[in-house]
Amino acid sequence: MGRISQKHLNKVLKEYEWIIKIYRKKYSKEAKRDWRTYEQRLALRIRHAAKELLPLIKEACSQITVPQWKKILKNFIENPFPYLREYYKRNSSESGYSCDKRLSGWKVW
């Protein structure tokens, strides 16, 4: 075995770099980073779900005969956040009430 010259070593390294470059181009797929926030992705998913559910919702609302219920459901579908805000207020209140009952031996006055 003889000595390896610097020229020979550089030539072999260039060949390996060339092979690696071709391999990366052919087999690696760069994952694109989704820079949107969680809230933006969630809103997008909700928007797509609403578009898919809209015909079913319209059909269900058309079968309701009481006008007040129809108005309430339509408002809920078009703008659900005020309803959900009120729901979570009630939910927190009920959780606190339940906690008080457990701490006081199920006797709340």
C-alpha positions as CSV (number, residue, x, y, z in Angstrom):
1,M,0.0,0.0,0.0
2,G,1.4,3.3,-1.0
3,R,0.9,6.8,0.1
4,I,-2.3,8.6,-0.8
5,S,-1.6,11.9,-2.5
6,Q,-3.6,15.1,-1.8
7,K,-4.7,15.3,-5.4
8,H,-6.1,11.8,-5.3
9,L,-7.9,12.4,-2.0
10,N,-9.5,15.6,-3.4
11,K,-10.6,13.8,-6.6
12,V,-12.3,11.0,-4.6
13,L,-14.0,13.5,-2.2
14,K,-15.3,15.4,-5.2
15,E,-16.8,12.2,-6.6
16,Y,-18.4,11.4,-3.3
17,E,-19.9,14.9,-3.0
18,W,-21.2,14.6,-6.6
19,I,-22.8,11.2,-5.7
20,I,-24.4,12.6,-2.5
21,K,-25.7,15.6,-4.4
22,I,-27.4,13.4,-7.0
23,Y,-28.8,11.2,-4.3
24,R,-30.3,14.2,-2.4
25,K,-31.9,15.5,-5.6
26,K,-33.4,12.2,-6.5
27,Y,-34.5,10.8,-3.1
28,S,-34.9,13.6,-0.5
29,K,-38.1,15.6,-0.4
30,E,-37.7,18.8,1.6
31,A,-40.6,19.2,4.0
32,K,-42.1,22.6,3.6
33,R,-42.7,24.3,6.9
34,D,-46.2,25.4,7.6
35,W,-45.7,28.8,9.2
36,R,-49.3,29.4,10.1
37,T,-50.2,29.4,13.8
38,Y,-52.4,26.8,15.4
39,E,-55.3,29.2,15.5
40,Q,-55.0,29.9,11.8
41,R,-54.9,26.2,10.9
42,L,-57.9,25.5,13.2
43,A,-59.9,28.3,11.6
44,L,-59.1,26.9,8.2
45,R,-60.2,23.4,9.2
46,I,-63.4,24.8,10.7
47,R,-64.1,26.8,7.5
48,H,-63.6,23.7,5.4
49,A,-65.8,21.6,7.7
50,A,-68.5,24.3,7.6
51,K,-68.5,24.3,3.8
52,E,-69.0,20.6,3.7
53,L,-71.7,20.6,6.4
54,L,-73.6,23.6,5.0
55,P,-76.0,21.6,2.8
56,L,-76.8,19.3,5.7
57,I,-77.4,22.2,8.0
58,K,-79.7,23.9,5.5
59,E,-81.6,20.7,5.0
60,A,-82.0,20.3,8.8
61,C,-83.0,23.9,9.3
62,S,-85.6,23.7,6.5
63,Q,-87.4,20.9,8.3
64,I,-87.8,23.0,11.5
65,T,-91.2,24.5,11.6
66,V,-90.9,26.9,14.6
67,P,-89.5,30.2,13.3
68,Q,-87.8,31.1,16.6
69,W,-85.8,27.9,16.6
70,K,-84.8,28.4,13.0
71,K,-83.6,31.9,13.8
72,I,-81.6,30.6,16.9
73,L,-79.9,27.8,14.9
74,K,-79.1,30.0,12.0
75,N,-77.5,32.6,14.3
76,F,-75.5,29.8,16.0
77,I,-74.3,28.4,12.7
78,E,-73.3,31.8,11.4
79,N,-71.6,33.1,14.6
80,P,-70.9,30.3,17.1
81,F,-68.4,32.1,19.3
82,P,-70.9,34.1,21.5
83,Y,-72.8,30.9,22.2
84,L,-69.6,29.0,23.0
85,R,-68.4,31.8,25.3
86,E,-71.7,31.6,27.3
87,Y,-71.4,27.8,27.3
88,Y,-67.9,27.8,28.8
89,K,-69.0,30.4,31.4
90,R,-71.8,28.0,32.5
91,N,-69.4,25.0,32.3
92,S,-66.9,26.8,34.6
93,S,-69.7,27.7,37.0
94,E,-71.0,24.1,37.2
95,S,-67.5,22.8,37.8
96,G,-67.0,25.2,40.7
97,Y,-70.4,24.3,42.1
98,S,-69.5,20.6,41.8
99,C,-66.1,21.2,43.6
100,D,-67.9,23.1,46.4
101,K,-70.3,20.2,46.9
102,R,-67.4,17.7,47.1
103,L,-65.5,19.8,49.6
104,S,-68.5,20.4,51.8
105,G,-69.8,16.8,51.8
106,W,-72.4,17.4,49.2
107,K,-74.2,20.1,51.2
108,V,-74.2,23.5,49.6
109,W,-76.4,26.1,51.2
